């Protein structure tokens, strides 16, 4: 699979917003409820420590955002979110995004990558994070409000960089 990952550019905005909004609209993985438009998307992706764009055959197929998880004495801990175009899922693009993110987080002098809210029904993400050596921190019962109004558990994870 020929996937390249590079830094977000302004010309990526339409596709990046569409992919991000697919995940938000599904309501089963991201905590956000508001969809992005071109302006809010540009502000959002540019405000991150890094936004990575995955490209396959000259098409944007996924992205990730990387930023501090907290401030001050906890500012060395990073946080990230990943989104893969719905029609491209199952092709290990998410794995490529996470691996690139781990390298970029280390390059930016983060010491830890932490995921605060991996939804317990996100089996693909859970499998991938286990495969890559992330450590589960426990279970927060009913920590995520699904789009259908039910609650699911969340499983925070981290990995030392």
C-alpha positions as CSV (number, residue, x, y, z in Angstrom):
1,X,0.0,0.0,0.0
2,X,1.5,3.3,-1.1
3,X,0.4,5.8,1.6
4,X,2.3,9.0,2.3
5,X,1.7,11.3,5.2
6,X,2.6,14.9,5.1
7,X,1.7,18.1,7.0
8,X,-1.7,19.7,6.4
9,X,-1.9,22.5,3.8
10,X,-4.6,25.0,3.2
11,X,-5.6,23.3,-0.1
12,X,-6.4,20.1,1.9
13,X,-9.3,21.8,3.8
14,X,-12.3,20.6,1.8
15,X,-11.3,16.9,2.0
16,X,-10.0,17.1,5.5
17,X,-13.3,18.6,6.8
18,X,-15.3,16.0,4.9
19,X,-13.3,13.1,6.5
20,X,-13.4,14.7,10.0
21,X,-17.1,15.3,9.7
22,X,-17.8,11.7,8.7
23,X,-16.5,10.6,12.1
24,X,-18.2,13.4,14.0
25,X,-21.5,12.7,12.3
26,X,-21.3,9.0,13.0
27,X,-21.3,9.8,16.7
28,X,-19.5,6.7,17.9
29,X,-15.8,7.7,18.3
30,X,-15.1,11.5,18.6
31,X,-16.4,13.6,21.5
32,X,-17.2,16.5,19.2
33,X,-20.8,17.1,18.2
34,X,-20.3,20.2,16.0
35,X,-19.4,19.7,12.3
36,X,-16.6,21.8,10.8
37,X,-17.0,24.1,7.8
38,X,-14.2,25.5,5.7
39,X,-13.5,28.4,8.1
40,X,-13.8,26.5,11.4
41,X,-11.9,23.6,9.9
42,X,-9.0,25.7,8.7
43,X,-8.8,27.3,12.2
44,X,-9.1,23.9,13.9
45,X,-6.5,22.1,11.8
46,X,-4.0,25.0,11.9
47,X,-4.4,25.3,15.7
48,X,-3.0,21.8,16.3
49,X,0.7,21.2,17.1
50,X,0.6,19.1,13.9
51,X,-2.1,17.9,11.5
52,X,-1.0,15.0,9.3
53,X,-2.7,14.2,6.0
54,X,-2.6,10.7,4.5
55,X,-2.5,10.4,0.7
56,X,-3.0,7.4,-1.5
57,X,-3.1,7.7,-5.3
58,X,-3.2,11.5,-5.0
59,X,-6.3,11.3,-2.8
60,X,-6.6,12.4,0.8
61,X,-7.7,9.3,2.6
62,X,-7.2,10.2,6.3
63,X,-5.7,12.6,8.8
64,X,-4.7,13.0,12.4
65,X,-4.4,15.9,14.8
66,X,-1.7,16.1,17.5
67,X,-1.6,18.5,20.4
68,X,-0.8,18.8,24.1
69,X,-3.2,16.8,26.3
70,X,-2.8,19.4,29.0
71,X,-0.7,22.5,30.0
72,X,2.2,23.4,32.2
73,X,3.6,20.5,34.2
74,X,1.6,18.0,32.1
75,X,2.4,19.7,28.8
76,X,4.8,16.9,27.8
77,X,1.8,14.6,27.3
78,X,0.3,14.7,23.9
79,X,-3.1,13.7,22.6
80,X,-4.2,12.8,19.1
81,X,-7.3,11.9,17.0
82,X,-7.4,9.9,13.8
83,X,-9.9,9.9,11.0
84,X,-10.0,7.7,7.9
85,X,-12.3,8.2,4.9
86,X,-15.2,5.8,5.3
87,X,-14.6,4.2,1.9
88,X,-11.0,3.6,2.7
89,X,-11.3,1.9,6.1
90,X,-9.9,-1.6,6.6
91,X,-6.7,-0.8,4.6
92,X,-4.4,-0.1,7.6
93,X,-4.4,3.6,6.9
94,X,-5.2,4.2,10.6
95,X,-2.1,2.2,11.6
96,X,0.0,4.4,9.2
97,X,-1.5,7.5,10.8
98,X,-0.7,6.3,14.4
99,X,2.8,5.3,13.5
100,X,3.5,8.7,11.9
101,X,1.9,10.5,14.8
102,X,4.2,8.6,17.3
103,X,7.2,9.8,15.4
104,X,5.9,13.3,15.0
105,X,5.0,13.6,18.7
106,X,8.5,12.5,19.6
107,X,10.0,15.0,17.1
108,X,7.9,17.7,18.9
109,X,9.5,16.7,22.2
110,X,6.4,15.1,23.7
111,X,7.2,12.3,26.1
112,X,3.9,10.5,26.2
113,X,0.9,10.0,23.8
114,X,-2.3,9.6,25.7
115,X,-5.8,8.8,24.4
116,X,-8.5,10.0,26.9
117,X,-11.6,8.4,25.5
118,X,-11.2,5.3,23.3
119,X,-14.8,4.0,23.0
120,X,-15.1,0.4,24.1
121,X,-17.0,-0.5,20.9
122,X,-14.2,0.9,18.7
123,X,-12.7,-2.6,18.3
124,X,-10.4,-1.6,15.4
125,X,-8.7,1.1,17.4
126,X,-8.5,-1.0,20.5
127,X,-6.8,-3.8,18.6
128,X,-4.4,-1.4,16.9
129,X,-3.4,0.3,20.1
130,X,-2.8,-3.1,21.8
131,X,-0.7,-4.2,18.8
132,X,1.4,-1.1,19.0
133,X,2.1,-1.4,22.7
134,X,-0.2,1.2,24.2
135,X,-1.1,0.6,27.9
136,X,-4.8,0.6,29.0
137,X,-5.4,2.8,32.0
138,X,-8.7,1.2,33.0
139,X,-12.4,1.6,32.1
140,X,-14.6,4.6,32.7
141,X,-18.1,3.3,32.8
142,X,-20.6,5.1,30.6
143,X,-18.0,7.8,29.7
144,X,-19.1,8.3,26.1
145,X,-22.5,9.5,24.9
146,X,-23.3,7.7,21.6
147,X,-25.3,9.4,18.9
148,X,-28.3,7.1,19.6
149,X,-28.4,8.4,23.2
150,X,-26.9,5.3,24.9
151,X,-23.7,5.4,26.8
152,X,-20.6,3.3,26.2
153,X,-17.5,2.8,28.3
154,X,-14.2,4.5,27.4
155,X,-10.8,3.1,27.9
156,X,-8.0,5.6,28.2
157,X,-4.6,4.5,26.8
158,X,-1.0,5.8,26.8
159,X,2.4,5.0,25.4
160,X,5.8,6.4,26.4
161,X,7.6,8.0,23.5
